[in-house]
Amino acid sequence: MFRTWILNGAKVELVKEFNRGGVSAKTLRRNFHCFLESPPLPQSPDEPKDIYLKVDAKYFGRWGCFLLYKAGRDLIYWNLVRGETFRNYLYDLTQILRLGYTIVGVTSDWHGSIVSAVDYLFQRAIPHQRCLVHTQRRCESLLTKNPKTEAGINLLELVKDINQVTNHYEAKLWLNRLSYWERDYGHLTKERTYGWKEDGRRTWWYTHKNLRGAFRTLMNTTNHLFLYLDYKNLEKDTNGLESEFSHLKQKLNMHRGLKRHRKVKAIYWFCHFKSLERRATKP
């Protein structure tokens, strides 16, 4: 059950110790719950360390947003909050620095709150890579898989190629293609449709709203799309965090009957043992 998953070997030793005393199942369960509800905090590195940080968030319905921070293969910090806000990200980044890490680069999904927190804390002195996978997904959701216009079809081809760039020459070619697209179709992103509100006032909206959104997603952050080419250990996406969220979701689905506050503790224990596992398997 849950104990077997979250505590692994530590759970077995705990149960054996309690059974030696001949305690009842009720006492054993109570002691285990006390143990469960006191998860360890994220640990400091063995020595001060420079890291390229990956950041992502996972929402668990209405009851929480899980912020996870990873450097390479190592889980270094985690926090369950009510939502992605500037204050929450600023607090977490500050705590990571206090643990003894030096953040020299960040990769994120480019949520406004994490962008603002990184800019405020580091005054734009470190590279902040926009996750190319998140960027591609957002643009594809706006353009759909089968755009109906020539402009949409050509922009979708650009979006699909964004994650294939491996060197500065290819990056320059991709940026040139984006510039050519703007030259040929940029006027479409500015077209407006005019109408009337129910109260008789005139209003307007962008005629090609989704096309405009996809283009601006790319154009407004061109300086942050290919930073990974300049920094060896700066990752271009946060896929490593997506896999952690997937494993966590599987574990929680196995124990749907847990009360909410115990699910929170379970998440913390999951991250704690994951971080210990990664440290133990380091060469």
N, C-alpha and C positions, 0 to 999 in steps of 0.2 A: 504494500500500500504506500501511502505518502512517505512514511518514515524510511522505507527502503530506498525510495527515489532521492529524497533530499539530503539524507545524511550518509548514504553509502556505507562505507566501513565504520564510520564513527557511530552510526546508529546501532550496528550490531554489538559493538563493545558496550554501549550504553545499556542496551537491553540485557546483556549478559550480567552486567554489574548489578542491575536491579534485581534480576532473577536469583542471584546468589543470596540476596537477603530475604527471599521468599515473599516479596511484596505482592499485593493483589494487582489484578489487571487495571483496576481503577487508579491505584496509586502510580502504577507505571505510566498510564496514559497522562495523568496529571503532571508528572515530572517531565515527560516528553514534551508536553505542551509548553511548560515553562522554558524548556531548552529551545523549542521552536521559536518562541516569541522573543528571543534575545539574539538575533543574528549579529555577527561581527560587522564592524565598519570597514570600509575599504582601507587597505593597508598601504603604508609608505614603501617606496622601493628600498632595496638594500643600500643603495647609494644614490645621490642626486643624479637625475637622468634627463636628457633631452628627448622629447617625444614629438612625433607627428600624430596629432589627435584625430580620431574619427568620431563623429557625434551623430546620433539619430534618436528618434522618439517613437514609441509605440503606445497607442491609446488602447486602454482596456475598458471599452464602453464609456459610461459616464463617471466611473469611480476612480479613474486615475490615468495619468500619462507617465510612462516609464522612460526616463532619460538614461541612455547608456553611452559610455565613453570608452573607447578602445584605442590602444596604441600598438600597431602591428597585430600580433595575435593575443595580446594581453588585455584582459578587462581590468581597467584601473579605477573606475568610479561608476556609481549608479545611484539613481535617486527616483523615487516615485512622488510625483507632484500632481497638482490639479490640472495643469496645462503648460504649454510651451509659452513662457513669458520671458521678457528681458531679465527680470529680477531672478527667476529660477536659474537661467543659464549663467548669469553673472555670478551667482552664489556658487554653483557647481564648479565653474572654471577657477574661481578663487580658492575653493577647497582643494582642487587638484594641485594648484601651485603650492599650497601650504603643506601638502603631503610630501613635497620634495621633488616634484616633476617640474621641468622647464618646457613649456609648450612653444615649439618653434614653427608649427604649422597646423592648420586645421582643415579637415574635409567635412562638409555638412550638406544637408539638403537645401540650404539657402533659405530656410524659414527666416522671416524678418527679425524674430527675437534673437536667434543665435548670431545672425549677421551683426545686429546692433551691439550685442554683448561682446563679441570678439573685437569689433572696432573700438568700443569704449575702453576695454581693458588693455588692449595692445596698441591702440592708436595707429592701426593699420601698418604696424611694423613687421608683421609676420604674414606669410602667404595664406590665403583662405580659398581653398579649392571648392568650387561648386560641384557637387556630385553629378557626374554625367548620366548616371542611370536615372536618378530622379528627374533631371532635366529632360531626358529623352521621354520618360513616361508622361510627364506633364504635357509636353508638346504633342505627343501622339494622342493623348486624350482630347486635346483641343482640336486637332486636325482630323481625328478619326482614322481608321485604317484605310478608308477609301474616300479621300477628298474628292469633291465634285468639280473643283476648279483647277485650272492649270497651275495657278499660283500655289494652291494647297498641295498639289502633287509634287511640285518641285521642292517646296519647303520640307515636305515629309521625307524626301530623299536625303536632304541635308541632315535632318534630324537623325535618320537611321545611320548615317556615317559618322556622327559625332563621337561615338565610342570606339571608332576604329583608328583614330589618330595616334600614331606612335612616335612621331618625331616633329621637329620644328618646321620642316619643309611641308609635311602633310597638314600641319596646323595652319600654315600660311595659305595653302591651297584652299582649305575649308573656309577660312575667313574671307578669302577672295570670292568664293562662291556665294557666301552670305551677302557680300557687298553687291555682287551682280544681281542677286535676287532682289535686294532693296532697290537697285536702279530700275529693274524691269517691273516690279510689282509693288514697290513701296507705296505708291499712290493709293492702292486698295486699302491699306491699313489706316488711311486718313479719311476715307469716304464716310459721309454721314447720311443718315436717313432722318427726315424730319416728320413729326407728327403732332398730335394734339392730345393733351391729357383730358380726363373726364371733366375737370373743372374749367376747361376752355383754354388753359395755358399751353403755349407751344413748347415742345420738347424735342430732343434729338438723341440719337444713339449711333454708335459706330456700325456701319452696314456689315462689315466682315469682322465681327467682334472676336471670334475664335482665332481667325487668321492673324489678326493684330496681336492677340495675346501670345500666340506661339512665337511670332517674330520678335516681340519685345522681350520675351523670356530669354531668347538667345542674344539679341543685340545689346541689351542693357547690362549683360555680365560677360562680355567677350574677354575682358581682362582677367576673368577668374575661371575660364573654361579649361585652359591648358597649362596651368601653373605646375602641374605634376611633371611636365617635361623639363622644368628648370630645377626641381628638387627631387632627388633620387628617392627618398623615402616618403614623399607626400603621395598619398593614394588618390586615384581619380574618382573613386566611388566609395560608398559605405556598405557594399555588399556583405562584408564580414559581419556587420551588425544585423543585417537582415536574417542571416542564418542563425544568429543567437536568438533573435526574437522568435524564429520558427521553432527552435528547440524548446524554448520557454513555453510557447503556446501549446505544444504537444504535451508537456508535463502538466500544465494547468488543466488541460482538457481531461486528463486522466483522473483528476480530483475535483470535479465540479462541485462536490458537496461541501467543500471547505468554506468556512465563513470568510467574509471579505477581508477582515483584518489579518486572518491567517494566510490568505492568498498573498497579501502584501509581504508578510514575513517569508513566505515560500520563495517569492521572487528574489528577496535579498539573499536568502540562503543559496539559491541557485547560482547567483552571481558570485558569491563568496567562494563556493567550491569550484566553480569554473575558473576563477582567478588562481586558486591554489593549484588546480590541475595544470594550467598553462605554465605556472612557475616551475612545477615539478618536472615537466617534460622538456624544459629548455635544455639545449645541448650544452 
